[in-house]
Amino acid sequence: MRCLPSVCFAIGVSALLAQDSTIRTSVPLVLVPTTVADHKGRYVNNLAAEDFLVYDQGRLQKIQMDSADSALVPISLVVAVQASDISAAALAKIKKTGSMIQPLLIGERGEAAVLAFDDKIHVLQNFTSDPGSITEAIRKIKPGARMSGRTLDAVAAGVRMLAARPQDRRRVIVLIGESRDRGSNNSIAEALTLAQRDNVTIYPATYSAYTTPFTTKASDLPPPPPDTNLLKIFTELGRLGKTNAAEALAHGTGGARLSFTTLHGLEQVIEHLGEEIHSQYLLSFAPISPEPGFHEIKVEIRNRPDLVVRTRPGYWPVLSVR
């Protein structure tokens, strides 16, 4: 596995934390959800714990492995949806998929919360196992502030919600929006650090706000704002081209970024995410004498170099102050 740019952000933050001499560490069990596929992208489901080699800072760890079956390890999921007015065409599709969340992603023992974000973060539904409440919350999402999408702030809010859930649950964010952030107070490094510390895996499902209108029925779209300015749109495209927050969030937490244009494409994305989440290996280990700072994780399959492994790139020890 290669070192990813997102790890560099986290390492930078660790240098700042290391300057505080009052910080001490205590590390609970480190969870390592791991996806294994063959060269054709098909999930490999017949591996045992002894097939895995897990390294923490280059040191081989003694691991445990649990089933990813949601009946055994329940899932806490935050569905975070961009709801700026430029997302209106995508929202027309997203609102039709709420009924897929419970059967495909969280299962019967899982729970989901729904939040929307534009220039603010709106919690539309706190954690619930009721599929009707989840579906209704997603259906009611409406376009909000123009040219806004505080993706990283939404991730930070979602992570904090998940951090309050029981530690024996899997913590996942499905982030539906553009691939780039629009005006967050949190940086990519800060959002990633929060997610890594609380064992949260992020799956961005991205779209282009400028192409989805061409795949949406006119009857599903709200009327355009009166001051639409094409020059402003192209200026925005140039600005947003500098950073891809979705890629960094996915790589930095062991998730995957998928994209869609049509309603059918979004349905396929949700189906794919459900298949991956319930096909993962749930590895865990208890670090021996952990050191402060970001810890790089590496996972290999013994004697199987042909398999493709994807997992979180690392974790942060839990920090407390004297």
Buried (B, 14 or more C-beta within 10 A) or exposed (E): EEEBEBBEBBBEBBEEBEEEEEBEBEBEEBBBBBBBBEEEEEEBEEBEEEBBBBBBBEEEBEBEBBEBEBEEBBBBBBBBBBBBBBBBBBBBBBBBBBBBBBEBBBBEBBBBBBBBBBBEBBBBBEBBBEBEBBBBBBEEBEBBBBBBBBBBBBBBBBBEBBBEBEEEBBBBBBBBBBBBBBBBEBBBBBBBBBBBBBBBBBBBBBBBBBEBBEBBEEEBBEEEEEEEEEEEEEEBEEEBEEEBBBBBBBBBBBBBBBBBBEBEBBBEBBEBBBEBBBBBBBBBBEBEEBEBBBBBBBBBBEEEEEBBBBBBBBBBBEBEEE
